[in-house]
Amino acid sequence: MTRRQHVPWKAAGSASEQEPSADDVVRETGWVFNNVTGSELSLAEFVTTGDRETLAYLTAFGLGGVDMPSMSLVEIGSGIGRMTASFSRMFARVVACDLDAAFLERCRETVAQFGEVHRLQTSHVADGRSLQLADASADLVFSYITLQHCHRDDALALVREALRVTKPGGYVVLNFRTWVPQDVLLWPAGKISRLTWRLPSIGPKIAQMRLPARLGWQANRLSPAEVMAVGKASVTGARIFRSPKHRPFHATGTTDDVFEGVHRSHWWLVAERR
Ligand SMILES: C[S@@+](CC[C@H](N)C(=O)[O-])C[C@H]1O[C@@H](n2cnc3c(N)ncnc32)[C@H](O)[C@@H]1O
């Protein structure tokens, strides 16, 4: 199935294949992962941005004390390994999953340089909605700035998949995007941008441009209630983490938690698998 939502990632993945070095990949396509641009960027700096976030999030979400050195982690939407390198230093085994196979190749290169590559497995999410991983095979399933980029049905399918592959007693730590006032303009602009990506010959070029890509790739807004409707039977102790700048969500079966490190337009589901 080819989704419009896949276009900018495939375009960035193909662009990354043309680059002569990992540093060049970060200069040319690194902005698709952390929104940072510059001709002096390097893979080392790029990975540092991930290092700063991994433990900070897990600690803020009350998971800093879990026995990471004996645990396995699945990362949905690893990209070129910005956070994966850090995870590979913290966890016994890491499975990096992504829609784009070229990103996974670059991810392996990143982890080889800045992490523990013998702990890494990669897994291609070819259809953008199914993980080629066994049931109950991971202690923690993590996803950051990825589910918001999927077609809504695929994002919910990936939530089901995250729950399927998490062991009983393991955790899901999943990031989503919610509505903010700017969406009055951003949402219709995004729809128009995604339409242009289908135009013959110039569509793929537009999809590689920063502004149209950024407008079009935020493909869904899911609420905690919508995600819990999918997950509530499979989880216990569900916590929703939001920005202090966003009002509480009041989703049944969840507690409301605040962390300053959460972007105003984001929220996280942190829950234990039953
Ligand atoms: C904004 S990047 C974030 C990457 C990484 N989490 C980080 O913070 O650097 C989003 C990633 O999700 C991947 N992605 C987008 N849609 C996906 C899908 N349906 N299934 C799996 N991966 C997807 C993209 O290829 C891209 O690597």
The ligand as an SDF file (V2000), in Angstrom:
LIG
                    3D

 27 29  0  0  0  0  0  0  0  0999 V2000
   10.6460   12.7780   12.4950 C   0  0  0  0  0  0  0  0  0  0  0  0
   11.4320   11.2570   12.1780 S   0  0  0  0  0  0  0  0  0  0  0  0
   11.8770   10.7990   13.8260 C   0  0  0  0  0  0  0  0  0  0  0  0
   12.9940    9.7890   13.8890 C   0  0  0  0  0  0  0  0  0  0  0  0
   13.4990    9.4840   15.2900 C   0  0  0  0  0  0  0  0  0  0  0  0
   12.4410    9.0070   16.1480 N   0  0  0  0  0  0  0  0  0  0  0  0
   14.1560   10.7250   15.8780 C   0  0  0  0  0  0  0  0  0  0  0  0
   13.6110   11.3050   16.8260 O   0  0  0  0  0  0  0  0  0  0  0  0
   15.2000   11.1230   15.3730 O   0  0  0  0  0  0  0  0  0  0  0  0
   10.1110   10.1300   11.7920 C   0  0  0  0  0  0  0  0  0  0  0  0
   10.5930    8.7440   11.3730 C   0  0  0  0  0  0  0  0  0  0  0  0
    9.4640    7.8870   11.2940 O   0  0  0  0  0  0  0  0  0  0  0  0
    9.5460    7.1130   10.1180 C   0  0  0  0  0  0  0  0  0  0  0  0
    8.1820    6.7630    9.7470 N   0  0  0  0  0  0  0  0  0  0  0  0
    7.2390    7.5680    9.1990 C   0  0  0  0  0  0  0  0  0  0  0  0
    6.1080    6.8850    9.0150 N   0  0  0  0  0  0  0  0  0  0  0  0
    6.3250    5.6150    9.4720 C   0  0  0  0  0  0  0  0  0  0  0  0
    5.5350    4.4350    9.5340 C   0  0  0  0  0  0  0  0  0  0  0  0
    4.2820    4.4190    9.0980 N   0  0  0  0  0  0  0  0  0  0  0  0
    6.0890    3.3160   10.0600 N   0  0  0  0  0  0  0  0  0  0  0  0
    7.3670    3.3290   10.5170 C   0  0  0  0  0  0  0  0  0  0  0  0
    8.1700    4.4150   10.4580 N   0  0  0  0  0  0  0  0  0  0  0  0
    7.6560    5.5390    9.9490 C   0  0  0  0  0  0  0  0  0  0  0  0
   10.2400    8.0050    9.1130 C   0  0  0  0  0  0  0  0  0  0  0  0
   10.8210    7.2800    8.0500 O   0  0  0  0  0  0  0  0  0  0  0  0
   11.2610    8.7150   10.0090 C   0  0  0  0  0  0  0  0  0  0  0  0
   12.4490    7.9900   10.0780 O   0  0  0  0  0  0  0  0  0  0  0  0
  1  2  1  0
  2  3  1  0
  2 10  1  0
  3  4  1  0
  4  5  1  0
  5  6  1  0
  5  7  1  0
  7  8  2  0
  7  9  1  0
 10 11  1  0
 11 12  1  0
 11 26  1  0
 12 13  1  0
 13 14  1  0
 13 24  1  0
 14 15  1  0
 14 23  1  0
 15 16  2  0
 16 17  1  0
 17 18  1  0
 17 23  2  0
 18 19  1  0
 18 20  2  0
 20 21  1  0
 21 22  2  0
 22 23  1  0
 24 25  1  0
 24 26  1  0
 26 27  1  0
M  CHG  2   2   1   9  -1
M  END
$$$$
